[in-house]
Amino acid sequence: MPRILAIDYGQKRTGIAVTDEMQIIASGLTTIPSETAIDFLKDYFAKEKVERILIGEPKQMSGEPSESTAVIEAFVRRFTEVFPDMPVARVDERFTSKMAFQTMISSGLGKKQRQNKGLIDEISATIMLQDYLSARNKF
């Protein structure tokens, strides 16, 4: 069974998470510089079968688009140009960074490790992906 991949795209860094082949568990894959995302994905897709991509959709508390929406929308347009046959699902990413930080605290990571913004992005992508899997499996 192909994997599902989640992308927490940001202006500087992009966190990436992926499912196992059975699409049961989400795991952090890596954090990369955002300008390398398309090349990274080309390489990853050449090695692994991926059935769907989740891309975070940043929203404000009111549900309105956030200030980073334009940057992410530009990435989504570029992604769909380069990978026209890859299904893309947009997922609400509100609170994922806060949840990622809380996860780091709960896991016992020290203050220095919790300052690693790349790790926060990777955990955020993992949370988005696990939430998607959980919602899908409720039915």
DSSP file (Angstrom, degrees, kcal/mol; ACC not computed):
  #  RESIDUE AA STRUCTURE BP1 BP2  ACC     N-H-->O    O-->H-N    N-H-->O    O-->H-N    TCO  KAPPA ALPHA  PHI   PSI    X-CA   Y-CA   Z-CA
    1    1 A M              0   0    0      0, 0.0    22,-0.2     0, 0.0    48,-0.1   0.000 360.0 360.0 360.0 134.7    0.0    0.0    0.0
    2    2 A P        -     0   0    0      0, 0.0    48,-0.3     0, 0.0     2,-0.1  -0.247 360.0-112.1 -67.8 160.4    1.4    3.4   -0.8
    3    3 A R  E     -a   50   0A   0     46,-2.8    48,-3.3    16,-0.1    49,-0.9  -0.362  14.7-131.3 -85.7 166.5    2.2    5.9    1.9
    4    4 A I  E     -a   52   0A   0     16,-0.2    15,-2.0    46,-0.2     2,-0.4  -0.975  22.8-157.1-115.8 137.3    0.6    9.3    2.7
    5    5 A L  E     -aB  53  18A   0     47,-2.2    49,-2.9    -2,-0.4     2,-0.4  -0.941   2.3-155.8-120.2 137.2    2.9   12.2    3.2
    6    6 A A  E     -aB  54  17A   0     11,-2.8    11,-2.1    -2,-0.4     2,-0.5  -0.908   4.8-160.2-114.4 141.4    2.2   15.4    5.2
    7    7 A I  E     -aB  55  16A   0     47,-2.8    49,-2.2    -2,-0.4     2,-0.9  -0.977  12.9-167.9-125.1 123.0    3.9   18.7    4.6
    8    8 A D  E     - B   0  15A   0      7,-3.1     7,-2.0    -2,-0.5     2,-0.3  -0.814  27.7-163.7-104.4  87.2    4.1   21.6    7.1
    9    9 A Y  E     + B   0  14A   0     -2,-0.9     2,-0.3     5,-0.2     5,-0.2  -0.543  14.4 170.2 -81.5 133.8    5.3   24.2    4.6
   10   10 A G        -     0   0    0      3,-0.8    24,-0.0    -2,-0.3    -2,-0.0  -0.845  47.8-101.0-133.9 172.2    6.8   27.4    6.0
   11   11 A Q  S    S+     0   0    0     -2,-0.3    24,-0.1     1,-0.1     3,-0.1   0.866 119.0  13.2 -63.2 -36.3    8.7   30.4    4.6
   12   12 A K  S    S+     0   0    0      1,-0.3    22,-2.4    22,-0.1    23,-0.3   0.817 130.4  27.5-106.5 -45.7   12.1   29.0    5.8
   13   13 A R  E     - C   0  33A   0     20,-0.3    -3,-0.8    21,-0.1     2,-0.4  -0.862  56.8-154.2-125.0 154.2   11.6   25.4    6.8
   14   14 A T  E     -BC   9  32A   0     18,-2.6    18,-2.4    -2,-0.3     2,-0.4  -0.983  10.4-151.0-130.5 120.9    9.3   22.5    5.8
   15   15 A G  E     -BC   8  31A   0     -7,-2.0    -7,-3.1    -2,-0.4     2,-0.4  -0.720  14.9-163.8 -88.4 139.6    8.5   19.7    8.2
   16   16 A I  E     +BC   7  30A   0     14,-2.8    13,-3.1    -2,-0.4    14,-1.6  -0.985  10.7 177.3-129.5 134.0    7.7   16.4    6.5
   17   17 A A  E     -BC   6  28A   0    -11,-2.1   -11,-2.8    -2,-0.4     2,-0.3  -0.917   6.8-167.6-129.6 158.1    5.9   13.3    8.0
   18   18 A V  E     -BC   5  27A   0      9,-2.7     9,-2.5    -2,-0.3   -13,-0.2  -0.982  17.5-121.9-145.7 152.9    5.0   10.0    6.4
   19   19 A T  E     - C   0  26A   0    -15,-2.0     7,-0.2    -2,-0.3     2,-0.1  -0.455  33.9-104.0 -85.8 166.4    2.9    7.0    7.2
   20   20 A D    >   -     0   0    0      5,-1.3     3,-1.6    -2,-0.1   -16,-0.2  -0.285  48.0 -91.5 -73.5 175.4    4.1    3.4    7.3
   21   21 A E  T 3  S+     0   0    0      1,-0.3    -1,-0.1     2,-0.1    -2,-0.1   0.744 129.3  53.5 -66.9 -22.4    3.2    1.3    4.3
   22   22 A M  T 3  S-     0   0    0      3,-0.1    -1,-0.3   -19,-0.0   -19,-0.1   0.465 108.4-126.0 -88.3  -1.8    0.0    0.1    6.0
   23   23 A Q  S <  S+     0   0    0     -3,-1.6    -2,-0.1   -22,-0.2     3,-0.1   0.889  78.5 113.5  58.0  44.0   -1.1    3.7    6.6
   24   24 A I        +     0   0    0      1,-0.3     2,-0.4   110,-0.0    -1,-0.1   0.773  67.4  39.3-106.8 -43.3   -1.5    3.2   10.3
   25   25 A I        -     0   0    0    108,-0.0    -5,-1.3     2,-0.0     2,-0.4  -0.918  65.5-145.3-120.7 136.0    1.2    5.2   12.0
   26   26 A A  E     -C   19   0A   0     -2,-0.4     2,-0.4    -7,-0.2    -7,-0.2  -0.819  22.5-178.5 -95.7 136.8    2.5    8.7   11.2
   27   27 A S  E     -C   18   0A   0     -9,-2.5    -9,-2.7    -2,-0.4     2,-0.2  -0.988  32.7-106.2-134.8 144.3    6.2    9.4   11.8
   28   28 A G  E     -C   17   0A   0     -2,-0.4   -11,-0.3   -11,-0.2     3,-0.1  -0.472  32.4-177.9 -64.8 136.9    8.3   12.4   11.3
   29   29 A L  E     -     0   0A   0    -13,-3.1     2,-0.3     1,-0.4   -12,-0.2   0.839  49.9 -56.6-101.5 -54.9   10.6   12.1    8.3
   30   30 A T  E     -C   16   0A   0    -14,-1.6   -14,-2.8    92,-0.1     2,-0.4  -0.981  35.0-114.7-172.5 173.0   12.7   15.2    8.2
   31   31 A T  E     +C   15   0A   0     -2,-0.3   -16,-0.2   -16,-0.2    87,-0.1  -0.999  36.9 179.1-125.4 133.3   12.8   19.0    8.1
   32   32 A I  E     -C   14   0A   0    -18,-2.4   -18,-2.6    -2,-0.4     2,-0.2  -0.871  39.9 -87.3-128.9 160.1   14.2   20.6    5.0
   33   33 A P  E >   -C   13   0A   0      0, 0.0     3,-2.1     0, 0.0   -20,-0.3  -0.533  42.6-126.8 -63.6 134.4   14.8   24.2    3.8
   34   34 A S  G >  S+     0   0    0    -22,-2.4     3,-1.7     1,-0.3     4,-0.3   0.814 105.6  63.3 -57.9 -33.8   11.6   25.2    2.0
   35   35 A E  G 3  S+     0   0    0    -23,-0.3    -1,-0.3     1,-0.3     4,-0.2   0.678 103.8  50.1 -67.7 -13.5   13.3   26.2   -1.2
   36   36 A T  G <> S+     0   0    0     -3,-2.1     4,-2.7     1,-0.1    -1,-0.3   0.365  80.5 102.8-100.1   3.9   14.4   22.6   -1.6
   37   37 A A  H <> S+     0   0    0     -3,-1.7     4,-2.7    -4,-0.2     5,-0.2   0.900  79.4  47.2 -59.2 -47.6   11.0   21.0   -1.1
   38   38 A I  H  > S+     0   0    0     -4,-0.3     4,-2.4     1,-0.2    -1,-0.2   0.929 114.9  46.2 -62.8 -45.2   10.1   20.2   -4.7
   39   39 A D  H  > S+     0   0    0     -4,-0.2     4,-2.0     2,-0.2    -1,-0.2   0.905 112.3  51.4 -64.0 -40.8   13.5   18.6   -5.4
   40   40 A F  H  X S+     0   0    0     -4,-2.7     4,-2.6     1,-0.2    -2,-0.2   0.931 111.3  47.8 -59.4 -45.4   13.3   16.7   -2.1
   41   41 A L  H  X S+     0   0    0     -4,-2.7     4,-3.1     2,-0.2     5,-0.2   0.880 107.3  55.4 -66.9 -38.3    9.8   15.4   -3.1
   42   42 A K  H  X S+     0   0    0     -4,-2.4     4,-1.4     1,-0.2    -1,-0.2   0.941 112.6  43.8 -56.1 -47.1   11.0   14.4   -6.6
   43   43 A D  H  X S+     0   0    0     -4,-2.0     4,-0.9     2,-0.2    -2,-0.2   0.913 114.7  48.6 -65.0 -44.0   13.7   12.3   -5.1
   44   44 A Y  H >X S+     0   0    0     -4,-2.6     4,-2.8     1,-0.2     3,-0.8   0.922 110.0  50.9 -64.5 -44.7   11.4   10.8   -2.4
   45   45 A F  H 3< S+     0   0    0     -4,-3.1    -1,-0.2     1,-0.3    -2,-0.2   0.793 105.4  57.7 -64.7 -27.8    8.6   10.0   -5.0
   46   46 A A  H 3< S+     0   0    0     -4,-1.4    -1,-0.3    -5,-0.2    -2,-0.2   0.783 117.2  33.9 -70.5 -26.0   11.2    8.2   -7.1
   47   47 A K  H << S+     0   0    0     -4,-0.9     2,-0.3    -3,-0.8    -2,-0.2   0.775 121.9  38.9 -98.2 -32.3   12.1    5.9   -4.2
   48   48 A E  S  < S-     0   0    0     -4,-2.8     2,-0.5    -5,-0.1    -1,-0.2  -0.909  76.2-119.9-126.0 146.8    8.7    5.5   -2.4
   49   49 A K        -     0   0    0     -2,-0.3   -46,-2.8   -48,-0.1     2,-0.4  -0.757  32.9-175.9 -84.8 126.8    5.2    5.0   -3.5
   50   50 A V  E     -a    3   0A   0     -2,-0.5   -46,-0.2   -48,-0.3     3,-0.1  -0.991  15.8-173.7-126.5 130.0    3.0    7.9   -2.2
   51   51 A E  E     +     0   0A   0    -48,-3.3     2,-0.3    -2,-0.4   -47,-0.2   0.732  69.0   6.3 -95.0 -24.4   -0.8    7.9   -2.8
   52   52 A R  E     -a    4   0A   0    -49,-0.9   -47,-2.2    34,-0.1     2,-0.4  -0.994  58.0-140.9-159.8 150.9   -1.6   11.3   -1.4
   53   53 A I  E     -ad   5  88A   0     34,-2.4    36,-3.0    -2,-0.3     2,-0.5  -0.958  10.2-156.4-117.2 135.8   -0.1   14.5    0.0
   54   54 A L  E     -ad   6  89A   0    -49,-2.9   -47,-2.8    -2,-0.4     2,-0.5  -0.945  10.9-169.9-106.9 132.2   -1.5   16.5    2.9
   55   55 A I  E     -ad   7  90A   0     34,-2.5    36,-1.9    -2,-0.5   -47,-0.2  -0.988  26.2-114.2-124.6 128.1   -0.5   20.2    3.0
   56   56 A G  E     - d   0  91A   0    -49,-2.2    36,-0.2    -2,-0.5   -47,-0.1  -0.258  19.9-152.4 -61.1 141.9   -1.2   22.3    6.0
   57   57 A E  E     - d   0  92A   0     34,-3.3    36,-1.5   -49,-0.0    37,-0.3  -0.930  14.3-143.8-118.2 104.4   -3.7   25.1    5.6
   58   58 A P        +     0   0    0      0, 0.0     8,-1.4     0, 0.0     2,-0.3  -0.500  26.0 173.1 -74.8 131.1   -2.9   27.9    8.1
   59   59 A K  B     -E   65   0B   0     -2,-0.3     2,-0.1     6,-0.2     5,-0.1  -0.948  29.4-120.5-133.4 154.7   -6.0   29.6    9.5
   60   60 A Q    >   -     0   0    0      4,-3.3     3,-2.1    -2,-0.3    34,-0.1  -0.370  44.8 -93.5 -81.7 172.1   -6.6   32.2   12.2
   61   61 A M  T 3  S+     0   0    0      1,-0.3    -1,-0.1     2,-0.1    33,-0.0   0.827 127.6  57.5 -56.3 -32.4   -8.8   31.4   15.2
   62   62 A S  T 3  S-     0   0    0      2,-0.1    -1,-0.3     1,-0.1    -3,-0.0   0.584 120.1-109.3 -75.1 -10.0  -11.8   32.9   13.3
   63   63 A G  S <  S+     0   0    0     -3,-2.1    -2,-0.1     1,-0.4     3,-0.1   0.319  78.2 131.3  94.9  -8.0  -11.2   30.5   10.4
   64   64 A E  S    S-     0   0    0      1,-0.1    -4,-3.3    -5,-0.1    -1,-0.4  -0.391  70.5 -85.6 -73.2 155.2   -9.9   33.2    8.1
   65   65 A P  B     -E   59   0B   0      0, 0.0    -6,-0.2     0, 0.0    -1,-0.1  -0.292  47.0-126.3 -59.7 146.5   -6.7   32.6    6.2
   66   66 A S    >   -     0   0    0     -8,-1.4     3,-1.4    -3,-0.1     4,-0.3  -0.287  28.0 -96.0 -87.5 177.8   -3.5   33.5    8.1
   67   67 A E  T 3  S+     0   0    0      1,-0.3     3,-0.4     2,-0.1     4,-0.2   0.735 123.2  55.4 -67.6 -22.2   -0.7   35.8    7.0
   68   68 A S  T 3> S+     0   0    0      1,-0.2     4,-1.8     2,-0.1    -1,-0.3   0.425  79.0  96.9 -90.3   2.4    1.3   32.9    5.7
   69   69 A T  H <> S+     0   0    0     -3,-1.4     4,-2.9     1,-0.2     5,-0.2   0.888  78.0  55.6 -59.2 -41.8   -1.5   31.6    3.4
   70   70 A A  H  > S+     0   0    0     -3,-0.4     4,-1.9    -4,-0.3    -1,-0.2   0.895 107.7  48.8 -61.1 -40.8   -0.1   33.3    0.3
   71   71 A V  H  > S+     0   0    0     -4,-0.2     4,-1.7    -3,-0.2    -1,-0.2   0.916 114.6  45.0 -64.8 -43.5    3.3   31.6    0.6
   72   72 A I  H  X S+     0   0    0     -4,-1.8     4,-2.6     2,-0.2    -2,-0.2   0.888 110.1  54.1 -70.8 -38.8    1.7   28.2    1.1
   73   73 A E  H  X S+     0   0    0     -4,-2.9     4,-2.4     1,-0.2    -1,-0.2   0.884 106.8  52.6 -61.2 -38.1   -0.8   28.7   -1.7
   74   74 A A  H  X S+     0   0    0     -4,-1.9     4,-2.2    -5,-0.2    -1,-0.2   0.901 109.9  48.7 -64.0 -40.4    2.2   29.5   -4.0
   75   75 A F  H  X S+     0   0    0     -4,-1.7     4,-3.1     2,-0.2    -2,-0.2   0.917 109.7  51.7 -64.4 -42.7    3.8   26.3   -3.0
   76   76 A V  H  X S+     0   0    0     -4,-2.6     4,-2.5     2,-0.2    -2,-0.2   0.913 110.0  49.4 -61.3 -42.9    0.6   24.3   -3.6
   77   77 A R  H  X S+     0   0    0     -4,-2.4     4,-1.5     2,-0.2    -1,-0.2   0.932 113.5  46.1 -61.0 -45.6    0.3   25.8   -7.1
   78   78 A R  H  X S+     0   0    0     -4,-2.2     4,-2.3     1,-0.2     5,-0.2   0.920 111.8  52.0 -63.4 -43.7    4.0   24.9   -7.8
   79   79 A F  H  X S+     0   0    0     -4,-3.1     4,-3.1     1,-0.2    -2,-0.2   0.929 109.6  48.3 -58.6 -46.9    3.5   21.4   -6.4
   80   80 A T  H  < S+     0   0    0     -4,-2.5    -1,-0.2     1,-0.2    -2,-0.2   0.776 110.6  52.6 -69.8 -24.7    0.4   20.7   -8.6
   81   81 A E  H  < S+     0   0    0     -4,-1.5    -1,-0.2    -5,-0.2    -2,-0.2   0.915 116.8  37.7 -70.3 -43.6    2.3   21.9  -11.6
   82   82 A V  H  < S+     0   0    0     -4,-2.3    -2,-0.2     1,-0.2    -3,-0.2   0.855 130.9  29.4 -77.0 -36.3    5.2   19.6  -11.0
   83   83 A F    ><  +     0   0    0     -4,-3.1     3,-1.6    -5,-0.2    -1,-0.2  -0.589  69.1 163.0-123.8  67.9    3.1   16.6   -9.7
   84   84 A P  T 3  S+     0   0    0      0, 0.0    -1,-0.1     0, 0.0    -4,-0.1   0.724  75.1  50.9 -64.5 -21.8   -0.2   17.0  -11.6
   85   85 A D  T 3  S+     0   0    0      2,-0.1    -5,-0.1     0, 0.0    -2,-0.0   0.481  86.0  99.5 -94.2  -2.3   -1.3   13.4  -10.9
   86   86 A M  S <  S-     0   0    0     -3,-1.6   -34,-0.1    -7,-0.1     2,-0.1  -0.754  74.7-128.3 -89.1 118.7   -0.6   13.5   -7.1
   87   87 A P        -     0   0    0      0, 0.0   -34,-2.4     0, 0.0     2,-0.5  -0.417  23.8-158.2 -64.8 137.3   -3.8   14.1   -5.0
   88   88 A V  E     -d   53   0A   0    -36,-0.2     2,-0.4    -2,-0.1   -34,-0.2  -0.974   8.8-169.9-121.0 129.0   -3.5   16.9   -2.6
   89   89 A A  E     -d   54   0A   0    -36,-3.0   -34,-2.5    -2,-0.5     2,-0.4  -0.968  15.3-142.2-115.5 134.5   -5.6   17.3    0.5
   90   90 A R  E     -d   55   0A   0     -2,-0.4     2,-0.4   -36,-0.2   -34,-0.2  -0.808  20.8-168.8 -94.7 135.5   -5.5   20.5    2.5
   91   91 A V  E     -d   56   0A   0    -36,-1.9   -34,-3.3    -2,-0.4     2,-0.2  -0.964  29.0-104.7-128.7 143.3   -5.7   20.1    6.3
   92   92 A D  E     -d   57   0A   0     -2,-0.4   -36,-0.1   -36,-0.2    -2,-0.0  -0.447  30.6-174.4 -63.6 125.5   -6.2   22.6    9.1
   93   93 A E    >   +     0   0    0    -36,-1.5     3,-1.6    -2,-0.2     4,-0.4   0.216  31.0 138.9-110.6  15.1   -2.9   23.2   10.9
   94   94 A R  T 3  S+     0   0    0    -37,-0.3   -34,-0.1     1,-0.2   -37,-0.0  -0.346  76.6   6.4 -57.9 138.5   -4.2   25.4   13.7
   95   95 A F  T 3> S+     0   0    0      1,-0.1     4,-2.8     3,-0.0    -1,-0.2   0.319  92.6 116.1  73.8  -5.7   -2.6   24.6   17.0
   96   96 A T  H <> S+     0   0    0     -3,-1.6     4,-2.6     1,-0.2     5,-0.2   0.892  76.1  49.7 -65.3 -36.1   -0.1   22.0   15.5
   97   97 A S  H  > S+     0   0    0     -4,-0.4     4,-2.3     2,-0.2    -1,-0.2   0.913 113.3  46.3 -66.9 -40.4    2.9   24.0   16.5
   98   98 A K  H  > S+     0   0    0      2,-0.2     4,-2.3     1,-0.2    -2,-0.2   0.906 113.9  48.6 -66.5 -40.5    1.7   24.5   20.1
   99   99 A M  H  X S+     0   0    0     -4,-2.8     4,-2.3     2,-0.2    -2,-0.2   0.886 110.3  52.2 -65.4 -38.2    0.8   20.8   20.2
  100  100 A A  H  X S+     0   0    0     -4,-2.6     4,-2.0    -5,-0.2    -2,-0.2   0.921 109.9  48.2 -63.3 -44.3    4.3   19.9   18.9
  101  101 A F  H  X S+     0   0    0     -4,-2.3     4,-2.0     1,-0.2    -2,-0.2   0.914 111.9  49.5 -62.9 -42.8    5.9   22.0   21.6
  102  102 A Q  H  X S+     0   0    0     -4,-2.3     4,-2.8     1,-0.2    -1,-0.2   0.880 108.5  53.9 -64.0 -37.5    3.8   20.4   24.3
  103  103 A T  H  X S+     0   0    0     -4,-2.3     4,-1.8     1,-0.2    -1,-0.2   0.893 106.7  52.0 -62.1 -40.1    4.7   17.0   22.9
  104  104 A M  H  <>S+     0   0    0     -4,-2.0     5,-2.2     2,-0.2     4,-0.3   0.904 111.4  46.4 -64.1 -41.0    8.4   17.9   23.2
  105  105 A I  H ><5S+     0   0    0     -4,-2.0     3,-1.7     1,-0.2    -2,-0.2   0.943 112.4  49.8 -64.3 -47.8    7.9   19.0   26.8
  106  106 A S  H 3<5S+     0   0    0     -4,-2.8    -1,-0.2     1,-0.3    -2,-0.2   0.798 106.3  57.0 -62.0 -29.2    5.9   15.8   27.6
  107  107 A S  T 3<5S-     0   0    0     -4,-1.8    -1,-0.3    -5,-0.2    -2,-0.2   0.518 117.7-113.0 -81.1  -4.9    8.6   13.7   26.0
  108  108 A G  T < 5 +     0   0    0     -3,-1.7    -3,-0.2    -4,-0.3     2,-0.2   0.672  56.4 163.4  84.5  17.0   11.2   15.2   28.4
  109  109 A L      < -     0   0    0     -5,-2.2    -1,-0.2    -6,-0.2    -2,-0.0  -0.473  37.7-116.2 -70.2 140.5   13.2   17.1   25.8
  110  110 A G     >  -     0   0    0     -2,-0.2     4,-2.2     1,-0.1     5,-0.2  -0.148  28.0 -98.5 -71.4 169.3   15.5   19.7   27.4
  111  111 A K  H  > S+     0   0    0      1,-0.2     4,-0.8     2,-0.2    -1,-0.1   0.881 122.8  53.4 -57.9 -41.4   15.1   23.4   26.8
  112  112 A K  H >4 S+     0   0    0      1,-0.2     3,-0.7     2,-0.2    -1,-0.2   0.913 110.6  46.5 -61.7 -43.7   17.9   23.4   24.1
  113  113 A Q  H >4 S+     0   0    0      1,-0.2     3,-1.5     2,-0.2    -1,-0.2   0.853 106.9  58.2 -68.2 -34.3   16.2   20.7   22.1
  114  114 A R  H 3< S+     0   0    0     -4,-2.2    -1,-0.2     1,-0.3    -2,-0.2   0.672  96.7  63.6 -70.6 -15.4   12.8   22.4   22.4
  115  115 A Q  T << S+     0   0    0     -4,-0.8     2,-1.2    -3,-0.7    -1,-0.3   0.510  73.3 108.9 -84.0  -4.3   14.3   25.5   20.7
  116  116 A N    <>  -     0   0    0     -3,-1.5     4,-1.6     1,-0.2     3,-0.4  -0.610  50.0-172.5 -75.5  98.0   14.9   23.4   17.5
  117  117 A K  H  > S+     0   0    0     -2,-1.2     4,-2.1     1,-0.2    -1,-0.2   0.805  81.4  60.4 -65.9 -29.3   12.3   24.9   15.2
  118  118 A G  H  > S+     0   0    0      2,-0.2     4,-2.1     1,-0.2    -1,-0.2   0.896 103.9  49.9 -63.3 -39.9   12.9   22.3   12.6
  119  119 A L  H  > S+     0   0    0     -3,-0.4     4,-2.6     2,-0.2     5,-0.2   0.883 108.1  53.5 -66.2 -38.1   11.9   19.6   15.0
  120  120 A I  H  X S+     0   0    0     -4,-1.6     4,-2.4     1,-0.2    -2,-0.2   0.915 109.0  49.4 -61.3 -42.7    8.7   21.5   15.8
  121  121 A D  H  X S+     0   0    0     -4,-2.1     4,-2.0     2,-0.2  -106,-0.2   0.894 111.8  48.3 -63.5 -40.9    7.9   21.7   12.1
  122  122 A E  H  X S+     0   0    0     -4,-2.1     4,-1.8     2,-0.2    -2,-0.2   0.911 113.2  46.6 -67.1 -42.8    8.5   17.9   11.7
  123  123 A I  H  X S+     0   0    0     -4,-2.6     4,-2.5     2,-0.2    -2,-0.2   0.884 109.6  55.5 -66.6 -37.7    6.4   17.1   14.8
  124  124 A S  H  X S+     0   0    0     -4,-2.4     4,-2.4     1,-0.2    -2,-0.2   0.916 107.6  48.5 -60.1 -43.8    3.7   19.5   13.5
  125  125 A A  H  X S+     0   0    0     -4,-2.0     4,-2.2     1,-0.2    -1,-0.2   0.882 110.9  51.9 -62.9 -37.9    3.5   17.6   10.2
  126  126 A T  H  X S+     0   0    0     -4,-1.8     4,-2.8     2,-0.2    -2,-0.2   0.902 108.9  49.7 -65.5 -41.6    3.3   14.3   12.1
  127  127 A I  H  X S+     0   0    0     -4,-2.5     4,-2.6     2,-0.2     5,-0.2   0.923 110.4  50.3 -63.7 -44.6    0.4   15.6   14.2
  128  128 A M  H  X S+     0   0    0     -4,-2.4     4,-2.1     1,-0.2    -2,-0.2   0.927 113.9  45.7 -57.7 -44.8   -1.4   16.7   11.0
  129  129 A L  H  X S+     0   0    0     -4,-2.2     4,-2.5     2,-0.2    -2,-0.2   0.907 112.6  48.4 -68.6 -43.0   -0.9   13.3    9.5
  130  130 A Q  H  X S+     0   0    0     -4,-2.8     4,-2.6     2,-0.2    -1,-0.2   0.893 111.0  51.5 -66.7 -37.6   -1.9   11.3   12.6
  131  131 A D  H  X S+     0   0    0     -4,-2.6     4,-2.6    -5,-0.2     5,-0.2   0.914 110.0  50.2 -61.9 -42.4   -5.1   13.5   12.9
  132  132 A Y  H  X S+     0   0    0     -4,-2.1     4,-2.3    -5,-0.2    -2,-0.2   0.929 112.0  47.1 -61.3 -45.9   -5.9   12.8    9.3
  133  133 A L  H  X S+     0   0    0     -4,-2.5     4,-2.1     1,-0.2    -2,-0.2   0.913 112.5  49.6 -63.1 -42.3   -5.5    9.0    9.8
  134  134 A S  H  X S+     0   0    0     -4,-2.6     4,-0.6     1,-0.2    -2,-0.2   0.915 112.4  46.9 -63.8 -43.4   -7.5    9.1   13.0
  135  135 A A  H >< S+     0   0    0     -4,-2.6     3,-0.7     1,-0.2     4,-0.4   0.892 112.9  49.8 -65.7 -39.3  -10.4   11.0   11.3
  136  136 A R  H >< S+     0   0    0     -4,-2.3     3,-0.8     1,-0.2    -1,-0.2   0.863 109.8  51.0 -66.9 -36.1  -10.3    8.7    8.3
  137  137 A N  H 3< S+     0   0    0     -4,-2.1    -1,-0.2     1,-0.2    -2,-0.2   0.511  89.1  80.4 -83.8  -4.1  -10.4    5.5   10.4
  138  138 A K  T <<        0   0    0     -3,-0.7    -1,-0.2    -4,-0.6    -2,-0.2   0.754 360.0 360.0 -70.2 -23.1  -13.4    6.7   12.5
  139  139 A F    <         0   0    0     -3,-0.8    -1,-0.2    -4,-0.4    -2,-0.2   0.433 360.0 360.0 -97.0 360.0  -15.7    5.6    9.7
